[in-house]
């Protein structure tokens, strides 16, 4: 007999998230990246030369966590830290050429991951799943008294069938 907990939505979400993270890690490894590093590279592709504080805020992590990730990416030769404006305390992070190339490859990994996650779902099912997950996110964020990183994507008028 199955454990009743396994029938809960919370269990399903947690288990699905773990599997998604594992597959994401496997796909990112083909680029020589670890989970979390791709987000930094994408942020820098959007706006190079961000400060450590800006990166930490955008990633929603504490500054020491961002600093560790930047240190690893620096060791890999994908980013470099530079002091700017004559202030040795203000450090900005820039992509190296290798980092820019790696960053450009991330979208294809994300597209592959998305495709594998929703394989077998039609466009209506995908749209409904997104909408339901957004509602769950909002419920949790409200309970925590935060926005929880939820984007302001509307719940109504979603007529995009390409997702």
TORLUM-272286 format. One line per 5 residues: number of its first residue (from 1); their letters; for each residue z, x, y of C-alpha. Coordinates in nm, 2 decimals, padded with zeros to 4 digits, always signed. Each point is the difference from the previous one (the first is absolute). Layout:
<recs>
NUM = a = Z/X/Y | ...
</recs>
This chain:
<recs>
1 = xxxxx = +00.00/+00.00/+00.00 | -00.09/+00.13/+00.35 | +00.27/+00.07/+00.25 | +00.00/-00.28/+00.25 | +00.00/+00.26/+00.28
6 = xxxxx = -00.35/+00.10/-00.10 | -00.12/-00.34/+00.09 | +00.12/+00.03/+00.36 | -00.23/+00.07/+00.29 | +00.22/+00.29/+00.11
11 = xxxxx = -00.04/+00.17/-00.33 | -00.38/-00.06/+00.00 | -00.03/+00.14/+00.35 | +00.21/+00.31/-00.08 | -00.18/+00.07/-00.33
16 = xxxxx = -00.34/-00.05/+00.17 | +00.10/+00.23/+00.29 | +00.10/+00.27/-00.25 | -00.33/-00.02/-00.18 | -00.19/+00.00/+00.33
21 = xxxxx = +00.19/+00.31/+00.11 | -00.07/+00.17/-00.33 | -00.37/-00.06/+00.01 | -00.01/+00.09/+00.37 | +00.17/+00.33/-00.08
26 = xxxxx = -00.25/+00.07/-00.28 | -00.30/-00.07/+00.23 | +00.15/+00.20/+00.29 | +00.05/+00.29/-00.24 | -00.38/+00.03/-00.04
31 = xxxxx = +00.01/+00.09/+00.37 | +00.29/+00.24/-00.04 | +00.23/-00.23/+00.18 | +00.34/-00.17/-00.07 | +00.09/-00.35/+00.10
36 = xxxxx = +00.09/-00.01/+00.37 | -00.22/+00.30/+00.09 | -00.30/-00.22/+00.03 | +00.16/-00.22/+00.26 | +00.07/+00.31/+00.22
41 = xxxxx = -00.36/+00.12/-00.03 | -00.13/-00.35/+00.09 | +00.22/-00.02/+00.30 | -00.12/+00.34/+00.12 | -00.36/-00.10/-00.07
46 = xxxxx = +00.06/-00.29/+00.24 | +00.18/+00.21/+00.26 | +00.03/+00.37/-00.05 | +00.28/+00.20/+00.17 | +00.28/-00.25/-00.05
51 = xxxxx = +00.36/+00.11/+00.05 | +00.24/+00.00/-00.30 | +00.19/-00.29/+00.16 | -00.32/-00.20/+00.03 | -00.09/+00.07/-00.36
56 = xxxxx = +00.35/-00.10/-00.13 | -00.02/-00.32/+00.20 | -00.35/-00.09/-00.11 | +00.10/+00.07/-00.37 | +00.33/-00.18/+00.04
61 = xxxxx = +00.20/+00.29/-00.14 | +00.27/+00.22/+00.14 | -00.11/+00.32/+00.18 | +00.12/+00.23/-00.28 | -00.21/-00.18/-00.25
66 = xxxxx = -00.31/+00.03/+00.22 | +00.08/+00.37/+00.06 | +00.01/+00.06/-00.38 | -00.33/-00.17/-00.04 | -00.16/+00.20/+00.28
71 = xxxxx = +00.15/+00.33/-00.14 | -00.17/-00.08/-00.34 | -00.33/-00.08/+00.17 | +00.02/+00.32/+00.20 | +00.05/+00.20/-00.31
76 = xxxxx = -00.31/-00.16/-00.15 | -00.19/+00.10/+00.31 | -00.07/-00.36/+00.10 | +00.19/-00.02/+00.33 | +00.14/+00.25/+00.25
81 = xxxxx = +00.29/-00.03/+00.24 | -00.05/+00.11/+00.36 | +00.23/+00.01/+00.30 | -00.16/-00.14/+00.31 | +00.04/-00.03/+00.37
86 = xxxxx = +00.21/+00.32/+00.01 | +00.29/-00.18/-00.16 | +00.10/+00.17/-00.32 | +00.20/-00.31/-00.10 | -00.29/-00.24/+00.00
91 = xxxxx = -00.20/+00.05/-00.32 | -00.33/-00.18/-00.06 | -00.17/-00.02/-00.34 | -00.38/+00.05/-00.03 | -00.24/-00.03/-00.29
96 = xxxxx = -00.17/+00.31/-00.13 | -00.36/-00.03/-00.09 | +00.11/-00.03/-00.37 | +00.24/-00.27/+00.10 | -00.27/-00.19/+00.19
101 = xxxxx = -00.22/+00.01/-00.31 | +00.28/-00.11/-00.23 | +00.09/-00.28/+00.25 | -00.36/-00.13/-00.01 | +00.03/-00.03/-00.38
106 = xxxxx = +00.31/-00.22/+00.00 | -00.18/-00.33/+00.08 | -00.20/+00.03/-00.32 | +00.32/+00.05/-00.20 | +00.16/-00.31/+00.17
111 = xxxxx = -00.31/-00.20/-00.07 | +00.00/+00.10/-00.37 | +00.37/-00.09/-00.02 | -00.05/-00.34/+00.16 | -00.29/-00.07/-00.23
116 = xxxxx = +00.20/+00.08/-00.31 | +00.30/-00.20/+00.12 | -00.20/-00.32/+00.05 | -00.26/+00.04/-00.27 | -00.06/-00.35/-00.15
121 = xxxxx = +00.11/-00.19/+00.31 | -00.26/-00.19/+00.19 | +00.00/+00.00/+00.38 | +00.20/-00.32/+00.03 | +00.27/+00.14/-00.23
126 = xxxxx = +00.01/+00.32/+00.20 | +00.03/-00.19/+00.33 | +00.28/-00.22/-00.15 | +00.19/+00.30/-00.14 | -00.01/+00.18/+00.34
131 = xxxxx = +00.12/-00.31/+00.18 | +00.29/-00.05/-00.25 | +00.10/+00.36/+00.02 | +00.00/-00.02/+00.38 | +00.24/-00.30/-00.02
136 = xxxxx = +00.23/+00.19/-00.24 | -00.01/+00.30/+00.24 | +00.09/-00.22/+00.30 | +00.29/-00.16/-00.19 | +00.14/+00.33/-00.09
141 = xxxxx = -00.05/+00.15/+00.34 | +00.17/-00.30/+00.16 | +00.29/+00.03/-00.23 | +00.04/+00.37/+00.09 | -00.03/-00.08/+00.37
146 = xxxxx = -00.31/+00.22/+00.05 | -00.37/-00.03/+00.01 | -00.01/+00.20/-00.33 | -00.33/+00.16/+00.10 | -00.19/-00.32/-00.03
151 = xxxxx = -00.33/-00.01/+00.18 | -00.07/-00.29/+00.22 | -00.28/-00.13/-00.22 | -00.02/-00.38/+00.03 | +00.07/-00.22/-00.29
156 = xxxxx = -00.26/-00.25/+00.10 | -00.37/+00.03/+00.06 | -00.05/+00.27/-00.26 | -00.36/-00.06/-00.09 | -00.08/+00.36/-00.11
161 = xxx = -00.13/-00.01/-00.35 | -00.06/+00.37/-00.03 | +00.36/+00.11/-00.07
</recs>
